Amino acid sequence: MGERALFTHLGGPEVIRAPLRQLLDATDLLGLSQGIIPVGARLLVHPGGGFSIFDDSRVEV
């Protein structure tokens, strides 16, 4: 995840709270690696597309 996404306020805390909770809960999943790419990072390769969390059973990458 890009660091800037953590500072983009679309809809306020009540809107972003659930997706951030799901990301935090996902840290316990085996085989999943998560990280935050700093705003000032120089990337040699684009990290790829984004993802969407729709509900408790569907995530698209």
Rosetta silent file (secondary structure, phi, psi, omega in degrees, C-alpha in Angstrom):
SEQUENCE: MGERALFTHLGGPEVIRAPLRQLLDATDLLGLSQGIIPVGARLLVHPGGGFSIFDDSRVEV
SCORE:     score description
SCORE:     0.000 S_00000001
   1 L     0.000  139.431  175.762    0.000    0.000    0.000 S_00000001
   2 E   -75.736  138.021 -179.008    1.234    3.473   -0.771 S_00000001
   3 H   -55.232  -36.339 -177.821    1.753    5.653    2.287 S_00000001
   4 H   -59.074  -31.147  178.947   -0.293    8.421    0.689 S_00000001
   5 H   -61.156  -28.519  179.818   -3.397    6.197    0.865 S_00000001
   6 H   -74.769  -17.203 -177.599   -3.187    6.375    4.655 S_00000001
   7 H  -111.283    4.753  177.855   -3.422   10.170    4.545 S_00000001
   8 L   -91.571  118.333 -174.146   -6.144   10.521    1.907 S_00000001
   9 L  -103.466   94.923  176.200   -9.393   11.346    3.671 S_00000001
  10 L  -109.478  103.614  177.192  -12.359   10.343    1.553 S_00000001
  11 L    94.442   -8.368  177.065  -15.506   10.278    3.637 S_00000001
  12 L    86.731  177.971 -174.863  -13.900   10.664    7.036 S_00000001
  13 H   -58.633  -37.014 -177.509  -12.999    8.200    9.785 S_00000001
  14 H   -66.505  -25.647  179.887  -16.323    6.352    9.759 S_00000001
  15 H   -81.693  -40.396 -173.445  -15.818    5.415    6.088 S_00000001
  16 H   -88.290  -14.990 -175.603  -12.192    4.258    6.295 S_00000001
  17 H   -57.352  -48.267 -177.025  -12.377    2.491    9.672 S_00000001
  18 H   -64.758  -47.848  178.251  -13.719   -0.862    8.354 S_00000001
  19 H   -61.201  -38.346  178.012  -11.229   -1.259    5.457 S_00000001
  20 H   -66.832  -36.281  177.227   -8.308   -0.420    7.744 S_00000001
  21 H   -63.489  -40.685  179.519   -9.587   -2.955   10.308 S_00000001
  22 H   -65.067  -39.724  176.749   -9.715   -5.621    7.565 S_00000001
  23 H   -63.773  -42.038  178.653   -6.125   -4.843    6.547 S_00000001
  24 H   -64.182  -43.929  178.899   -5.023   -5.097   10.167 S_00000001
  25 H   -63.800  -31.412 -178.337   -6.867   -8.390   10.646 S_00000001
  26 H   -68.948  -15.304 -179.699   -5.256   -9.756    7.462 S_00000001
  27 L   -63.498  -17.978  179.363   -1.802   -9.509    9.050 S_00000001
  28 L   -87.837   -5.004 -178.055   -2.561  -12.836   10.756 S_00000001
  29 L   -77.950  131.294  177.608   -3.144  -14.693    7.461 S_00000001
  30 L   -69.211  141.406  176.065   -0.421  -17.151    6.498 S_00000001
  31 L    83.175    2.364  179.381    1.163  -16.517    3.115 S_00000001
  32 L  -109.266  128.922  175.422    0.162  -12.852    2.965 S_00000001
  33 L  -114.047  132.745  177.657    2.749  -10.110    2.978 S_00000001
  34 L  -125.057  152.060  177.017    1.749   -6.507    3.494 S_00000001
  35 L  -160.204  166.110  177.760    3.800   -3.385    3.451 S_00000001
  36 L  -117.796  125.109  178.880    3.663    0.378    3.157 S_00000001
  37 E   -90.491  116.773 -178.663    5.628    2.087    0.393 S_00000001
  38 L   -59.474  147.601 -179.280    6.898    5.460    1.693 S_00000001
  39 L   -54.943  -41.133 -176.054    5.829    8.559   -0.250 S_00000001
  40 L   -86.245    7.026 -177.393    9.444    9.460   -1.003 S_00000001
  41 L   -67.562  138.776  175.414   10.479    5.966   -2.130 S_00000001
  42 L   -94.839  112.914 -175.253   12.205    5.705   -5.480 S_00000001
  43 L   -98.120  128.152  176.416   10.633    2.738   -7.239 S_00000001
  44 L   -85.430  -23.665  179.432   12.498    0.885   -9.959 S_00000001
  45 L  -133.677  134.895  176.917    9.421   -1.224  -10.718 S_00000001
  46 L   -65.611  132.852 -175.549    5.786   -0.153  -10.449 S_00000001
  47 L   -70.748   -1.629  176.462    4.210   -2.193   -7.620 S_00000001
  48 L   104.537 -172.889 -178.613    1.202   -3.098   -9.766 S_00000001
  49 L   -73.728 -176.369 -178.134   -2.482   -2.404   -9.697 S_00000001
  50 L   -96.533 -165.514  178.012   -4.655   -1.814   -6.730 S_00000001
  51 L  -145.583  161.120  177.303   -7.173   -3.899   -4.865 S_00000001
  52 E  -132.132  135.271  174.376  -10.718   -3.546   -3.621 S_00000001
  53 E  -105.382  115.639 -176.780  -12.276   -4.994   -0.478 S_00000001
  54 L   -93.137  -42.418 -179.128  -15.976   -5.512   -1.074 S_00000001
  55 L  -163.363 -162.628 -177.624  -17.093   -7.462    2.011 S_00000001
  56 L   -73.284   -7.075 -176.422  -15.981  -10.252    4.336 S_00000001
  57 L  -128.549    0.117 -176.634  -15.689  -12.737    1.472 S_00000001
  58 L  -136.961  122.791  173.763  -14.563  -10.846   -1.634 S_00000001
  59 E  -133.966  133.341  177.248  -11.314   -9.046   -2.424 S_00000001
  60 E  -114.211  134.254  177.713  -10.098   -8.276   -5.939 S_00000001
  61 L  -111.852    0.000    0.000   -6.463   -7.656   -6.801 S_00000001
